[in-house]
């Protein structure tokens, strides 16, 4: 049950409430969280986005049981509703929190976890995105601290997934508003392998929890050496260390560690090819080196040895650490001797290292509504182009190629006029109805519904 979908009915509710008294402020201003009290009323079965729910009583907890291999003790569903007040500055059990987590594990029966995990998240009003694969789990979820901890505890009840690597981030008032359905701004996602939306949970099955395109590369079997944030500066300041950013070009464009190498990839699956091109020259490269150096036998001998181009030490980093784990396993399999990676990724570094001591320059792109974060994991200054899901600055939005919901300077030239017009149509739908696809999105046409109902009646009558 997706409790947070917004559609035309919600738009109607907003219009009706805008003309009423103080209750309308809850929807028009997400910073106001005090709901009007009322006497108990009959339990309501109306949709959560119905303007008539004000005549109903609050939702009461019920009990559900998870079955099969991934079973849990009976748990009460959350007494919260999408419109329950929360304070983003609160540290109590009702405050919201975002937790990113992952774990590489031998997990061949991963598909069995999908249904009970999704049901649990829905019952606890936990939103976000989770990926399950034979190599483990990867996800980012948002909810009350108590609800998120219950979801993580359930995941870790399987011994193979115990010990999740996790990073916690604060939640802003805007993010809280989106989570609770108080905002009409677009909840579209950003980035590959992370279809993150604040208003519902998605649990997807994939071949890899992070797509390198090489499922046989396993951090379970071999992985680089973890380096804590407090030791990272010394490592990357060593002149014998080559620092590699394993993220994509739309991420590196807005922030990197000082002196890091940018592979300029558009997807993580391009990283192995970049390593091959950069550090392991093919026969043509060797022959060209021989021609350039003439008869110098010692230089020719060095040119024939790919190891000569391999750095003594490699230090890699990514957003949260998951890509580095897989990249380090790949690098080790290719003969690199000393491979290190930042434990907890950039996010852990920005959380723990003061700005005055930091070697990080810029902002860190994240795969959720925040778009980017700075030191202390506070929300950054970049926005998102919904045409290409890339970060854009205020200056980018002043460019002639910028059109909200359609294009930006980074994707304008790659889109055909037909693609741009489709994007404009989607944007018009969202502006008019609050949902892409129009007011009947996901609904069966009335004529067809009546026909089906008639057929069902005839079937039941005929026995």
N, C-alpha and C positions, 0 to 999 in steps of 0.2 A: 504494500500500500504506500504510494508516494504521497506523503502528506503536504509537501511543500510546492507542488506544481502551481504555477500561476497561469491563468487563462482569462478568457473574457469575463467570466463570472467574478473574478477578483477585481478586474477593472471596473465592473459595475458596482461592486461593493465599495471600492474606493470613491467612486463618484457620489454614491448615496451617503457615505459617511462624511464626505467633505462638507456637506451642508448641515450636518448634525452638530452636536455639542462636543464636549471634551473627548469623547471616545474616538473621534476622527483623528485626533492628534497622535494617537498610537501608530497609525498607519502613515500619516504624512510626515511625521518626525520620528525617525527610529531611535533618537536619543531619549525619548520619553518612554518609560517602561512601566509606569504605574497604571495598572488596569483598574477600572471601576469595580467596586465590590457589588455583589448582588446576592439575593437570597437564593437558597437551593431551588433548582428547577428540574424538571424531568430530563433524563439523559438524552443527549442529542445525537441523532444519526445523520444530520445534514452534513454536507461537505465542509471541510474546515475553512474554505474560502467563501462560504456563503454569508451574506450580510445578515441573515436571519439567525445566525448562531448565538447572537446576544441574548436570545430568549431561552437558551439551553444551559444546562449545568456543565461544569467542567468535566473533562474526561476522567474516568475512574480506572485504576489499574486492573488488568486482567492477568491471567497466567498462561504462559506458553511453555512447551517442552520441545527441546531440540532432539532429533532422533538420529538413528543410524550410528556410524562410527564416531562422528563428531557430536556427541551428545553432551548436554550440560544439565545441571540441576534446574528444576523449574524456576523461572525468573519472572517477576512482575514486569509488565511493560511500563514504560515511563509515564508518570502522571503528568508530564509536561505536554504542552501543545506547541505548535510552531509560534504561537503568539504569547507564550509565557514570558514574563519579564525576566531579563538577565542583565547584569551589570558587567561590562567588559573590564572594569577596574577591580572587580571582586575576585577574591582568591578562594571563595567558598565552593561548595559542591555544585552550585548552580552556574558558576562562571564557565564561559566557553573556552576551549583550548583546541589548538591544531597540533596534531602529532603526525610526523612522517616516520615511517618504520620500514624495515626490510630484514630479511634473513635468507641466506642461501642454505638450502637443505635438500637432501634426497627425498623428494616428495612426489612419487609416481601417482598416488591416489589423490592429487590435489583437487580434482573436480568434485570429490565428495564433500569438500568443505564449502563450496560456493553457496548452496542453497541455505544451510543453517546460518552461515555468517551473514549473508544479506538480510535474512529475516531478523536476526538479532539487531543489526544496525538500524533497520527500519523501526523495530519496536522501541528502540532506545533513542530514536530521532538523531542518529549519528549519520552525517553526510560525508561525501568524499569519493575517492576512487581506490580500489584495491585490485591488484593483479595476482592471480594464482598461476603457477607453472610447475612443471616437474622439478625445477631447480629451486623452488621456494616461494616466497611471498614478498610483495612490495606494495606499499600503500600510503596514502595521506588521508586522514579523517578529521572531522570537526564535530564537536558536540560538547555537552557539559563534561566536566572533568570526571565525574562519577561514571557517566555513560561510556566515555572513551576508555577509561580504565577497565570497565567490565568487558568491552569488546576485545581489548588487548589481552586480558586475562584468559578469555575464551580461546583466542588464537594460540596462546602459549600453553594451553592445557594439553596440546599435542607436544610431546617431548621434542620432536624434531624442529619445532618452531619456537621452542623456549629460548629466551635470551635474545629477543628482537633488538636490533640496533635502532634506536629511536631518537628523534629530535623534536623538542617541543617549542612551539612558537606562540607568541601572544596574539590575541584577537582584537582587532580594532572595532570601533563602534560601527563602521560601515560594513565590515565583514559579518558582525553579529546581526545587523539588520538584514543582510542578504540571507544569512542562514535561517532566520526566522520568517522570511517572506515579507519583510516590511519595505523592501526596496523594489522599484521597477527597473533598476539598471540590469543590464544583460549579465547572466551568470555563465557566459560561454567560457570554455576551457582554453588552456594554452599548452602547447608542447606535445611531443610524442609520448606514448606509453603512460600518460597521466591525464585521463579525461576527467579533470577535477571540476565538479560543480558543487556549490555550497548547499544546493537545495535538495539533493537526494544522493543516495549511495549507488555506486556501480561496482559490481564484483565481476571481473572479467577473467576468462581462461585464456592463457597464451602459452606459446612454446618456451618463452623466456620471460623472466620478470624485468629484465632490461635488455633491449634488443640489440645485440651485437651481430646477430646473424650466424652465430657459431655456438649452437647449443652444447657442443662437446667441450667447450672451454668452461672449466668448472673451478670456481674459487674454493669449493669444498676440498678438492684434491691438492691444489697449490694456490697460494696467494702471496702478495707482497707483504712487506713489513709495515705495520701500522705506526704512524707518527702522531703523537698528540698535538693539539694546537699550541701548547706552550713550548714544544720543541721544534715546531715547524719553521720558525724564522731562521734558526741556526742552520737547519738543513738546506733550505733554499738559498741561503746567503753564501754557501760554500761554492767556490768557482768550479769545482769538479762535478757539481750537480746540475743536470739538465732538468728544468722544471717544465712539465707538460700539462696544459689545460685540456682535459679530455671531453669538455663540453662542446656544444655546437656554436656556430658563428653568431647566431642571434643572441646567444648568452654571453659570449666573450666580448661582444661589441660594447656592452655596457659596464663591464668590470672584469679585472683579472689581477692576479698577483704580480707584483713588480718583477720584471725580467722573465716571465713565463713565455713558453713557446705556444703559439696558437695554431693548431692543425687546420683551422678554417674548414671544418667539416659541417655539413648540413644535417647529418644524422649520425648517431653513435655507430651504426653499422659500417660507416666509412673509415673508422679509426684503424682497423687492421690494414687496409690498403695504404693509408698514410704512413704507418709504421714501416711497411715494406718499401715504399718509395723513399722514405727518409733515411733509413738505416741499413737497408739490405739492397745494394745496387745489383741490377741484373747484368747479364753478360755484355750487353751493349755498353753499359757504363764503364765496365772494365776495359773494353776494347778502345773506347774513346780516351780513357785515361792513358793507355799505352801510347796512343798516337800523339797525345799532347806532350808526354814526357820523353819521347824518343827512346833511346837505348839505355836509359838509367834503370838498371836491373832492380835496384833496391826499391825504387819508387814503384816500378811495375809490380813487384812482389806485394807491396802494401796495397796497391789498387786491387789486386786479386783477392784480398782478404776482407770480406764484409765486416768482420769484427772491428776493423780499424775505424769504421764510422759509428760503431756502437759506443755510447757514452759510458764512462766509468760507473756513473750512478744516475738513476732516474727517479724523480719525485713527481707524482701525479696527484691531481686533485679534481673534484667535481662538486656538484651542489651539496649532496648529502652523503656521499661516500660509496654509493652502490655501483656506479659506473667504474669507479677506480678499482674496486675489488675485482671486477671482471676484466678490466683492462690490464691490471697487474698480473692476473693469471695468464692472460694471453701473452704478455711481454716475457714472462718467465718461460713459457713454452717455446718462445722464439730465440732463447739463448741469452737474454739479458741477465746479468749476474745480480746486481744490486737494484732492486725495485722497491720503492717506498710509496706510500700514499697517505693522504691526510685523513686521520680517523674522524668520522663525523662530518667530513667535507667542509665546504666554505661556511655553511650555516653554523656548525659548531665553533669554528674559528671566530666568526663574527659575534657569536654569543659570549665567548670566553675572553678574547683578547681585546684590551682597551684600544680605542682608536689611536691614541698617542703612541702605541707600540706596534701598530699594525703595518703590515706590508701589503695589505689589500688596497687596491685602487678602484674606485667606482662603486657600483651597486651589484647585487647578486640577483639574477633572474630566478624566479620561483614559479612552479607549475600550478599556480592557483590565482585567486582573484587579487592578491596583493601585487602581482606582477614582479616586483623587485623589493629587496630589503637591504638595509644598511647595517652598520654596527649596532649591536643590541637587538638585532632582528626587527627593528622598527620599519614600518612600511616606507618604501622609497618614493621617488618622484616620477617614475615611468608609468605610462598607461599602456593599454594593449590595442593593437590594430586587429579588429575582428575579421579583417579580410585575409590576414596571413598568420595571425596569432604571434606576432613579433612585438617586442617592446618598442615604444615610441616616446620620444621626449617632447617637451613643449615646443621646441624648435622644429621638430619633425611635423608637428601638427599645424605649423604655420606654412609649410611647404605647399606648393600648388598641387602636388600629387596626393595630398591628404584629403580623404573623403570619409567621414565617420561611417564605420560599418562596411566600408567598401575597399579602400586601398590606402596605402601609405607610401613614402618614398622608397621603401624596401621591396614592395611587391607590385607597384603600379605598372612597371614595364613588363612584368611577367604575366599579367592578366589580360585576356582578350576583352573586347567590348561586351561580348556576350556574357562572360563571367562577371564583369562589373555590373551589368544590368540585373543579373540574377541576385547579386549581393544587394543591390538597391531595393529590389523587390522584397527580399527577406527583411531588410531594415525597415521598410514601410510597414510590413506586417507586424513587426515587433512594436513599432511606435504606435500603431493603431490598436493592437489587441493585447500587447504585453506578452505575446508568445509568437514564435515563428511558425507559420503555417495557418494562421487565422483562428477565429473563434471555435471552429469545428475540428481543430487539431486533435486527432486521436479518437474522434467520435464517429460512430456509424451513421451514414446518411439516413435521414428520417424515412424515406421511401423504402430503402433497403431493409431498415430495421423492422418496419411494419410488415414487409413481405416475409421476413424470417419468422416474425412472431406468428403470422398466419400459418406458415408451414409447420411450426412447432405445435400449434394448436391442432392442426389436422392430424399430425403424427400421433399426438396423445389421444385424440378421439378414436383413431383407428386401432389403438391398442398396440 
